[in-house]
Amino acid sequence: MTETRRRGAELENAILEVAWAELIERGYSGLSFEAVAERAQTSKPVLYRRWPTKDALMLAAISHRGIMRPSAPPETGSLRGDMIAVLTSANWMADGVAGLFSSVLSSYFAETGVSPAQLRATVFGDGPTGMQKIVQRAVDRGELPPGVLPPRVVSLPIDLFRHELLMTLDEVPEATVIDIVDTVFMPLVAAYVDRAAAATPPLVG
């Protein structure tokens, strides 16, 4: 095999694109250094120097393609508007995450015991999520009191969105996005805000 003369970022990008293609076509169990090296027109030692295990190569390919990475939350000026905007924009995942999690990574989860949540944390760390950033914006605007929403409620919109995505393996319709926000999320927000207000003792002048 003749190794194509590429170096640095160009070589890594080419390898990770090939690794992603192999992952999609063959799944984690079928991913191999031999196939990636052959298809990328490089050598196995080149791969092993960068990614010593198949697990490391897979994680690098996923991170390279941006799968599971939330986009920067849109700013519309309201909590409801931000939630609808970010869920609508998350439909880009229909071409990646749905298929990836429904079949491609099933063998990875089975072989390693790693959960989807643990995989996401490994690839992207433990920083604030898009949902947390949107809620914090609402707090900063004075739209919400600080600390009023529990973590489960904060993550609920994207959790419901992902459920729809994985059940249909298709884009989530706009009507469903609005239903998630208006029928489930915003009433819960209002209930927690009311509960917090009721628990706050009145000011005595």
C-alpha positions in Angstrom: 0.0 0.0 0.0 1.3 3.5 -0.9 0.9 6.0 1.9 -0.6 9.3 0.8 1.7 12.2 1.8 -0.3 14.1 4.2 0.6 15.4 7.6 -0.7 17.1 10.7 -4.3 18.2 10.7 -4.9 17.2 7.1 -3.9 13.6 7.8 -5.9 13.4 11.0 -9.0 14.9 9.4 -8.8 12.4 6.5 -8.4 9.5 9.0 -11.3 10.5 11.2 -13.6 11.0 8.2 -12.7 7.4 7.1 -13.2 6.1 10.7 -16.6 7.8 10.8 -17.6 6.2 7.5 -16.4 2.8 8.7 -18.3 3.3 11.9 -21.5 4.1 10.1 -21.1 1.3 7.6 -19.9 -1.5 10.0 -20.7 -0.4 13.5 -18.4 -0.4 16.4 -17.8 -4.2 16.3 -16.8 -4.0 12.6 -14.5 -1.0 13.1 -10.8 -2.0 12.5 -7.5 -0.2 12.2 -6.7 -2.3 9.2 -9.8 -1.1 7.3 -9.3 2.5 8.3 -5.7 2.5 7.4 -6.4 1.0 4.0 -9.2 3.3 3.2 -7.3 6.4 4.4 -4.2 5.3 2.4 -2.0 5.4 5.4 -0.5 2.8 7.8 -1.6 1.2 11.0 1.3 2.6 13.0 0.2 6.1 12.0 -3.2 5.4 13.6 -1.8 3.7 16.7 0.4 6.6 17.4 -2.6 8.9 17.7 -5.3 6.5 19.0 -3.9 3.4 20.7 -7.3 1.6 21.0 -10.4 1.2 18.9 -12.4 2.9 21.6 -10.1 6.0 21.4 -10.4 6.0 17.6 -14.2 5.8 17.7 -14.5 8.6 20.3 -12.2 10.8 18.1 -14.3 10.2 15.0 -17.5 11.1 16.9 -16.0 14.2 18.3 -14.6 15.2 14.9 -18.0 14.9 13.3 -19.6 16.9 16.1 -22.2 14.2 16.8 -24.1 14.9 20.1 -22.5 18.3 20.3 -25.2 20.9 21.1 -25.1 24.0 18.9 -24.9 27.4 20.6 -28.3 28.1 22.0 -30.1 30.7 19.9 -31.1 34.0 21.7 -34.6 35.1 21.1 -35.2 37.2 24.2 -37.5 34.8 26.0 -37.3 31.3 27.6 -40.1 29.9 25.4 -38.6 31.4 22.3 -35.1 30.1 23.1 -36.4 26.6 23.8 -38.4 26.4 20.6 -35.4 27.7 18.6 -32.8 25.4 20.1 -35.0 22.3 19.7 -35.8 23.2 16.1 -32.2 23.7 15.3 -31.4 20.4 16.9 -33.0 18.6 14.0 -29.5 18.5 12.4 -29.1 15.4 14.7 -31.6 13.5 12.5 -28.8 12.6 10.1 -26.3 11.5 12.7 -27.4 10.8 16.3 -30.5 8.8 15.5 -28.9 6.3 13.2 -25.7 6.3 15.3 -27.5 5.4 18.6 -30.2 3.1 17.1 -27.8 0.6 15.5 -24.2 1.7 15.0 -23.2 2.0 18.7 -25.4 -0.7 20.1 -22.4 -3.1 20.1 -20.2 -0.5 21.7 -22.6 0.0 24.6 -23.0 -3.8 24.9 -19.3 -4.5 24.9 -18.1 -1.7 27.2 -21.1 -1.2 29.5 -20.8 2.5 28.8 -24.1 4.4 28.7 -25.1 7.1 26.2 -24.8 9.7 28.9 -21.3 8.5 29.9 -20.3 8.6 26.3 -21.5 12.2 25.9 -19.6 13.2 29.1 -16.4 11.5 27.8 -16.5 13.3 24.4 -17.7 16.7 25.5 -17.0 17.0 29.3 -19.2 18.1 32.1 -19.7 21.8 31.1 -23.2 23.4 31.1 -25.6 22.0 28.6 -27.6 24.1 26.1 -30.7 23.7 28.3 -28.8 25.0 31.3 -27.5 28.0 29.4 -31.0 28.9 28.2 -32.4 28.7 31.7 -29.5 30.8 33.1 -30.3 33.4 30.4 -33.9 33.5 31.6 -32.6 34.0 35.2 -30.2 36.8 34.1 -33.1 38.6 32.3 -35.3 38.3 35.4 -37.7 36.0 33.7 -37.0 33.2 36.3 -35.9 33.3 39.9 -32.6 31.6 40.4 -32.5 27.9 41.3 -36.3 27.4 40.9 -36.1 24.6 38.3 -34.7 21.2 39.2 -32.2 19.6 36.8 -34.8 17.1 35.5 -37.1 19.9 34.4 -34.2 21.8 32.8 -33.2 18.8 30.7 -36.8 17.7 29.9 -37.3 19.5 26.6 -34.2 17.9 25.0 -34.9 14.6 26.6 -38.3 14.5 25.0 -36.9 15.8 21.7 -34.3 13.0 21.6 -37.0 10.4 22.4 -39.0 11.6 19.4 -35.9 11.5 17.2 -34.9 8.0 18.2 -38.4 6.6 17.9 -39.0 8.0 14.4 -35.4 8.2 13.1 -36.5 11.4 11.3 -36.7 15.1 11.9 -39.0 16.2 14.7 -41.9 18.3 13.3 -42.3 21.9 14.3 -45.7 21.1 15.8 -44.1 18.5 18.1 -41.4 20.9 19.2 -44.0 23.5 20.1 -46.1 20.8 21.9 -43.0 19.8 24.0 -42.4 23.4 25.0 -46.0 24.7 25.4 -47.8 21.6 26.7 -45.1 20.1 28.9 -42.2 22.5 29.7 -43.7 25.9 30.1 -46.6 24.7 32.4 -43.9 23.0 34.6 -41.9 26.2 34.7 -45.0 28.1 35.7 -45.8 25.6 38.4 -42.3 25.7 39.9 -42.3 29.5 39.8 -45.7 29.6 41.6 -44.5 27.1 44.2 -41.4 29.2 44.9 -43.4 32.3 45.2 -45.9 30.7 47.6 -43.0 29.4 49.8 -41.4 32.9 50.0 -42.6 34.8 53.1 -44.1 38.1 52.4 -42.0 41.2 53.0 -43.0 43.1 56.1 -42.8 46.9 55.7 
